[in-house]
Amino acid sequence: MVSTRVLHDDFGVEVENLDLCDVTAATFPEIRALFEEYSLLLFRGQDLDEEAHRRVAEMFGPLEDLRG
């Protein structure tokens, strides 16, 4: 079960008890709703390889290539 802890009165929440490697299209709407409400999400202690990081990031929308 995902739990949260507010980081600041104006914005930000720490998301606890969630392994980002396990996020799917079915479970992402809860994360997206937290982002819409708090604007900043903190996920501590994650162990994501590049593929897993990209998969989660792409759920938020297209990635921008800012290299070079």
DRENDO-1510 file (C-alpha; in Angstrom, 1 decimal, always signed):
<recs>
REC; n; res; u; v; w
REC; 1; MET; +0.0; +0.0; +0.0 .
REC; 2; VAL; +1.4; +3.4; -1.0 .
REC; 3; SER; +1.6; +6.0; +1.7 .
REC; 4; THR; +2.7; +9.7; +1.5 .
REC; 5; ARG; +4.3; +12.3; +3.7 .
REC; 6; VAL; +3.8; +16.0; +2.8 .
REC; 7; LEU; +7.2; +17.7; +2.4 .
REC; 8; HIS; +6.0; +21.4; +2.5 .
REC; 9; ASP; +2.8; +23.3; +3.0 .
REC; 10; ASP; +2.8; +24.6; -0.6 .
REC; 11; PHE; +4.0; +21.5; -2.6 .
REC; 12; GLY; +5.8; +18.2; -2.5 .
REC; 13; VAL; +5.1; +14.8; -1.2 .
REC; 14; GLU; +7.3; +11.8; -0.4 .
REC; 15; VAL; +5.9; +8.6; -1.8 .
REC; 16; GLU; +6.6; +5.6; +0.5 .
REC; 17; ASN; +6.1; +1.8; +0.1 .
REC; 18; LEU; +6.4; +1.9; -3.7 .
REC; 19; ASP; +9.0; +0.2; -5.8 .
REC; 20; LEU; +9.1; +2.1; -9.1 .
REC; 21; CYS; +10.2; -1.0; -10.9 .
REC; 22; ASP; +6.7; -2.4; -10.2 .
REC; 23; VAL; +4.7; +0.5; -11.6 .
REC; 24; THR; +2.5; -0.4; -14.6 .
REC; 25; ALA; -0.1; +1.4; -16.7 .
REC; 26; ALA; -2.7; +0.1; -14.3 .
REC; 27; THR; -1.0; +1.5; -11.2 .
REC; 28; PHE; +0.4; +4.7; -12.7 .
REC; 29; PRO; -2.8; +6.8; -12.4 .
REC; 30; GLU; -2.3; +7.0; -8.6 .
REC; 31; ILE; +1.2; +8.4; -9.0 .
REC; 32; ARG; +0.0; +10.8; -11.7 .
REC; 33; ALA; -2.8; +12.0; -9.4 .
REC; 34; LEU; -0.2; +12.7; -6.7 .
REC; 35; PHE; +1.9; +14.6; -9.1 .
REC; 36; GLU; -1.1; +16.7; -10.2 .
REC; 37; GLU; -1.9; +17.5; -6.6 .
REC; 38; TYR; +1.6; +18.1; -5.2 .
REC; 39; SER; +3.8; +19.0; -8.3 .
REC; 40; LEU; +6.8; +17.3; -6.8 .
REC; 41; LEU; +7.2; +13.6; -5.9 .
REC; 42; LEU; +10.1; +12.2; -3.9 .
REC; 43; PHE; +10.8; +8.4; -4.1 .
REC; 44; ARG; +13.6; +7.4; -1.7 .
REC; 45; GLY; +15.7; +4.2; -1.9 .
REC; 46; GLN; +14.9; +3.3; -5.5 .
REC; 47; ASP; +17.2; +0.9; -7.5 .
REC; 48; LEU; +16.3; +1.6; -11.1 .
REC; 49; ASP; +18.5; +0.7; -14.1 .
REC; 50; GLU; +18.3; +2.9; -17.2 .
REC; 51; GLU; +15.6; +0.9; -18.8 .
REC; 52; ALA; +13.3; +0.9; -15.7 .
REC; 53; HIS; +14.0; +4.7; -15.3 .
REC; 54; ARG; +13.0; +5.4; -18.9 .
REC; 55; ARG; +9.9; +3.2; -18.6 .
REC; 56; VAL; +8.6; +5.1; -15.6 .
REC; 57; ALA; +9.6; +8.5; -17.0 .
REC; 58; GLU; +7.8; +7.8; -20.3 .
REC; 59; MET; +4.6; +7.3; -18.4 .
REC; 60; PHE; +4.6; +11.0; -17.7 .
REC; 61; GLY; +5.0; +11.8; -21.4 .
REC; 62; PRO; +7.6; +11.9; -24.2 .
REC; 63; LEU; +11.2; +12.3; -23.2 .
REC; 64; GLU; +13.3; +15.2; -24.4 .
REC; 65; ASP; +16.9; +14.5; -25.5 .
REC; 66; LEU; +18.8; +17.4; -24.0 .
REC; 67; ARG; +22.3; +16.1; -24.9 .
REC; 68; GLY; +24.5; +18.1; -27.2 .
</recs>
